[in-house]
Amino acid sequence: MDKLQLFNNLVNMASLDDKFTDQEIEFLVSRAERWGIPNDEFETILVGIHEQGPTFEIPAAQSDRQTLLEEMIRMMAADGELAAVEKELLATVSGKMEFSADEFKLILEGVIAGR
């Protein structure tokens, strides 16, 4: 999964509740800068969400799925807290990406611990 696809998934995930928090925006902007995603690509993704609604692409490779899940955890924890509802959503997504409950727990703990 290339960085643009990863970023697209993160933006779509952040839009699921029909709003972007300041922390989500800051996180997404930092990722766009880190991954070299131009502003016009960011805007194209936002327009697509506005016109078609959020979409989510599950990567084929397990390593890409783990990377995506880790970035989603980081984004949801960007406000300094990972609420129970966010953990539930992440657990559901991890199940769709074919992670076991134990694998999800290990990934979650690893990201929270800064690994």
KAHU-V541732 format. One record per residue. N is the residue number from 1. OMEGA is omega in whole degrees, -180 to 180 (999 if undefined). D_CENTER is the distance of its C-alpha to the mean C-alpha in Angstrom with 2 decimals. Layout:
n=(N	N)
omega=(OMEGA	OMEGA)
d_center=(D_CENTER	D_CENTER)
This chain:
n=(1	2	3	4	5	6	7	8	9	10	11	12	13	14	15	16	17	18	19	20	21	22	23	24	25	26	27	28	29	30	31	32	33	34	35	36	37	38	39	40	41	42	43	44	45	46	47	48	49	50	51	52	53	54	55	56	57	58	59	60	61	62	63	64	65	66	67	68	69	70	71	72	73	74	75	76	77	78	79	80	81	82	83	84	85	86	87	88	89	90	91	92	93	94	95	96	97	98	99	100	101	102	103	104	105	106	107	108	109	110	111	112	113	114	115)
omega=(180	-174	179	177	178	180	179	178	180	180	179	178	-179	-176	-174	180	177	176	176	175	177	-179	177	180	179	179	-179	178	180	178	178	178	-178	-175	177	180	-177	-180	-178	176	177	-179	178	178	-180	178	179	178	-179	-176	-172	-175	-178	174	-177	-179	178	-179	179	-176	-180	180	177	177	180	178	179	-180	178	180	177	178	179	-179	-178	179	-176	180	178	-178	175	-176	-179	-180	177	177	179	178	179	178	178	179	-179	176	177	178	174	171	175	178	179	178	178	-180	179	179	179	-180	179	180	180	179	179	179	999)
d_center=(13.16	13.80	11.84	12.17	10.74	7.66	7.53	8.58	5.95	3.45	6.89	7.79	5.59	6.94	10.16	10.84	13.23	14.91	14.52	12.67	13.78	15.30	13.04	9.83	12.02	13.26	10.04	9.17	12.87	13.08	10.59	12.55	15.68	14.94	14.12	16.96	15.38	18.24	18.35	19.70	16.74	14.44	17.12	17.41	13.84	14.55	17.93	16.70	14.62	17.75	20.09	18.56	15.93	12.28	11.96	9.73	11.01	11.26	12.47	16.10	16.29	15.50	14.73	12.02	10.60	10.85	9.28	6.07	6.50	7.61	5.06	2.95	6.69	7.58	5.99	7.63	10.52	11.04	13.96	15.61	15.33	13.32	15.20	16.51	14.99	11.42	12.58	14.10	11.17	9.26	12.70	13.14	10.13	11.35	14.74	14.01	12.88	16.26	15.67	18.53	18.44	19.85	17.36	14.45	16.60	17.29	13.74	12.98	16.32	15.87	12.83	14.72	17.83	16.45	16.94)
